């Protein structure tokens, strides 16, 4: 049973490192780096020196949010003559275009055929001529200073992409989906901030990110995580991804866990697809410290760690009855069992619409990892599909 013990401890170490250890190590590395080198922040340029930029919104059947989104765009603190608002509404068959016709400040590109968001990005970028492009979703709302914060980050010529912060709107009574998602994104944002301080953020979220126009590369139409692929391709060209917590996009959490499941399965499938398509980044001899960040922050979460997580309990059970020293394994087994029970109770409360944020944490954590495994099946089912269209999740 010696082999089982080795597998168990390796698995436990990888699970711990992925979800807790990397954050601790990252914090220590950032503090060491900043003891020796401080990066000066250049001043924000005056209004007459601000670059023109395009606010790029790919939307599918978003009639309910068009007016509020446009009001949000026009309220942003950026010179109106330097801000271009572009909507791509490919495939929309509701009143999205009709609503947009009442907003002359917006340019709208439409075609009846829906090929998915990635195809819409590829098509729309051919009509963009500004040096900077800011991508945002139709159902997210930006803080007033977001564009200036993003432009400020581009003052560093090494920055090719800027990732904004994603925030989940606080509800009076969060369900497990919005409550769990909100906690997850707070943790994720802290990691992104540390990643960027060490070297580069590891990817950007589609709710709010920006790139230099000349760095855009068309992606295969079946790409599931266009924001992630696009931003990391920029890193592969020698640039970094800056992170700006003061440029944020706020959106509602998923309406319920069934809707959140749609998102998580698609994201997990997209993560697995990305790991394969960006496999060159796994080479530390070529990409140095970024390979370490990429593997630690993303690759392990989307591939090996969820499998090892669910392998731990059965391995632990076997070792209690077969090892010469069962006490440590019995203690770890008890902790694991307690965690699963808390997650199960969180699921029960969620199904009854009872609020309990403490139990939402183990429930949402297990839910996320189960859906990573489901994502593999989702990706296999999509094999051979040319487009990247997917079913949207309803928001709260």
N, C-alpha and C positions, 0 to 999 in steps of 0.2 A: 504493500500500500504506500510505499515511499513515493512512487510516482504521483499518486493522488494528492499527497501532501504538497509536493512541489507545484503541481498544477493549481491547487487551491491557493497557496500563498502568492503565486505569480498573478493569478486572477484577482485576488483581493487587492494586491498592490496596484495593479493597473486601474481597477475601478476607483480606488481611493485617489490615485494620482489624477485621473481624468476629471473628477468632479470636485476635488478639494485640494489635492497636492499641487496641481499646476498653478492654481491661483496663489497659493502660499509662495511657491518658488518664484513665480512671476513678480510678486510684490517685492521679494528680497532682491531679485536681479535689478529691478527698476531703481530701488533705493541705492544699490551699489553704483549703478551707472550714474545716477544724478549726484552722487557725492563727488564724482570726478569731472562731470561735464554737464553744464547747464546750456540748454538751447535758447538763445535769445528770441523773443517774439517781435517780429517787425511791426511797425505801426499800421493801423488800418488806413488805406488810401483815402484821400478826399473824394467827394462825390464826383468831381469832374474827371477823376482818374480811375473810377470804378469801371470794370469791364462790362460789356454787354453779356447777358446770359439768357438762356432759354429754360423756362420752367416746363418740363416735359411730363405730360400726364397721359398714360395709356389707360383707357377706360373701356369697360364692357358693361353695358346696361346699368348705368349709374345715375339714372334720372333723379333719384331721391336726394342725391348729395351735390349735384352740379351747382346749384345756386349758392349753397353755403361754401363750397370749395372755391368758387370764383370770388366771393366776398373775402374769403381768407387770403387768396392770392393777391388781390388788389390792396389789402391792408398791410402787406409786407413792407418793411422799411427798406425800400430800394428805389432809386430813381426810375420813374415810370417810363422814360424814354429809353432806358437800358434793359428793361425787363420784357421779354417776349414769352407769351403763354401759349403753349402748343398742346392741343388735345388730339390723341389718336383714338378713334372710336370704332375701329374695325369690328364688324360683325354685330354691333349693337342694333337691336330691333325694338327698343323701347323708345322713350321720348328724350333720350340723352342729347341727340343733335338738335332737337327742337328747343330744348332748354338753353343750349349753348348759343343758339341763334340770337338770343336776347342779350348776349354779352359780346359787343364788338371788339373788346380788348383781346379776345381769344381767337387764335387760328385753329381751325378744326380740319383734320384730315380723316376721311372715312372711305372705307370700301365695304361692300356687303358681306364679303367672305370673312369668316372668323378662323384664323389660323393660330391664335394664341398670342400671349403677351410678347414672347421673344420675337416672333415674326413682325408684330406691330412696332417694336423697338427698332428692328433692322430697317423697316420701311420708313418710319418717321425720321430717323437720324439722317436720312438722305436730304431732308429739307431743312436741317439745322445748320446755320452758318456762324453762330456766336462762338467765341472761344471757350466758354464754359457752358455745361449743360447740367441742370439740377433735376433729378428724377424724383417724382413723388407720386403717391397713389391718390385716387379720387376721394377715397373715404378717410383720408388723414388730413390733419390741420396743423400748419406750421406756426411756430411762434414768430412774433413780429420781427425779431432780429436775426432770424435763421439765415437769410441770404448773405447778410454782411459777415456773419461768423464764418460761413463757408468760404466766401471770397478771401477773407483774412487768412485762412489756412493755405490757400493757393499762393500766397506771397512767397512761400518756400518752393523753389523750383524743383525740388526732389519729390514734392507731393503731386501725384497724378490723379488721386481720387480722395474725396472727403466723405466720410461716413457721419451722418447725423445720428442723433439718439432717438430710439423708438420708445414711446411711453404709452402705457395703457391707461385710458381714462378711468378714474376712480368712480365706481358706481355706489349708490346708497347701500345696495345689498349685492355684493359680488357673488356670482356663482363660481363653481370650481374652475370653469374654463377661464373666465376673466381674472379671478383672483389668482389662480395658479400661473397664468400667463404673465400677469403683472409682476409677481415675485420673480419668475424666471428672467424677465427682461431687466429687472433691476440688477440681478446677479450678472447677467450677460453684459450689461452696459459697463459694470465695474471692470470686468475682464477686458473688454474692448479698450477702455481707457488705459489700462495698464499695458496692454499689448502695444498700443500706439506710442506710449512713453518709452517702451523698451526699443522698438524699431518701427513696427507697422501694425495697424489693426488688421485682423484676419477676416477680410471680407466686409461688405456693406449690406445693409438691409434696404429693400426696395421702397420702404416708406419714405426715406429721405437719404439720398446720396448724390454726389456730383462728380463729374469727371472733366478733364480737358478734352475738348471736342476731337482733337487730332489723335487721341489715344483709343477712340472707340473702334472695336472690331466686331464685325457681324458674327453672330453666333448661329449654330444649327437651330432650325426652327423647333426642334423637339426638346430644347433646353428647358429644364424645369426651374432651376434657380438662376435666372438671368442676371440678377444683381450680384450674386456671389461669383459666378463665372466671369462676368465683365470686370469686376473690381480686381479679382486675382490675376486675370490676364495682364492687367496694368502693372501689378507687382512683378510679374514675370519679365516685364520689359525694363525693369530697373528702377521703378518708381515706388513710392510708399503710399499707404492709405492713412491719412490723418483722421483723427476722431475729434468731433466737436460736440461736447455734451450740451453746449449752449445753443446749438441748432437742433431743435427736436421736432418730431412729428408725433402727434397724439391721435390715437384711434381707440375705438371701443374694443373690448375683448370679444371673443366668439360668443354667439348667443347661448350655446350649451356645449356639453362635452362631445356630442355627436358631430356638431359643426367643427369643433376644435380638432376632432380626430381627422377630418378631411384635410385640414391644414397640415397637421403633424405627419400624416402618412405621405403627403405630397412633398413636404420639405425633406423628410427622411429619404425618400426616393431620389429627390434632387441632390441630396448630399452624397449618396452613393454614386450617382451619375457624375457628380463633380469630382469626386475622389479619383475616378477613372480618367476623366477628361483632363484633369490637372495633375496627373500622376508625375509629371516632370518636377513638380514642387516637392516631391518626396526626397529629392536628391540634395542632401546638406552640403555636398562639395560644390554645388552650383549656386544654391540659394541661401547657404549659411544659416544664420539665426532664424530667418523666416521659416525655413523648413521645420525647425524645432517648434516654432509657434503654431504653424499650420497643423502639424501632426498632433501636438498636444491639445490644441483648442478645438479642432474640427475633425480630423481624420479618425481619431480614437472614438469620439462620440458617435460617429456615423457608421462605424464598421465593427470593430472588435469589442469594445467595452460593453454594449448592451447584451451581447451573447454571453460574455463572461459574468455579467451581473446575475443573470438568471441561472447560470451554471453553479453559482456559489452555494446556494441552499442545498441542492441534492448532493454536491460534493461534501459539504459540511456534515450532512446527515450520515453519509457513509463513514466519514472519518471518526465520528463519535463512537461508532461501534467497532471500529477496526484498528484504531491507533492505541499505542501503549499509554499515551498521556491524553485522555479525552477531555480533561477539564477546560483547557483553553478553547477547544472546538465547541464544547457545550455552551460556553459563555457567548461565543460569536454566533452560534446557532440561535440562542435565545434573543440576541439583539436583532438578528435578521428576521426572526419570526415576529417579533414585536413591531418591526418596521412594516412588514407585510400586513399585519393585523390593522395597524394604523391606516395604511393605505386602503385596505378593504373597508374600514369604517368610514374613511373619507369618501369612498365611492358610494356607500350607502347614504350618507348625508347629502351628497350631491344629487343622488337620484330622488331624494325627498325635498330638494331645494332648501336645505338647511345650511346656514352659513357657519363655517368653522375653518378659519384660515390656517390654523395649526395642522389640522388633518388634511387640508388641501395640499400641503407640501409633499408628504410621502405619496399621496394619491397621484398628484400631477407628475412627480418624478417617475413613478412606475409607469404611468400612462405614456409619458414621452418615450421611454425606452421600449415599451411594447410596440409602439408605432414605428420605431426605427426598424424593428424586425418585419413588421407589416409592410414597410416601405420597400423592402426587397421584392416582395410579391407584387406590389403595385408597379415597380419598375419592370419586372418580367412581363406583366400583362401589357405594358405599353410598348414593348419591343416591336419595332416595325412601323409604329405610327410616325407619320411625317410631321404632324403639327404638335404644338405645345399647349393646346387648349385644355383647361381643367375646370372642374366645377367649383364655383366660389363658395366659401363658407359664409354663412350669415353672421352678422355682427350683432352684439347686444344693443 
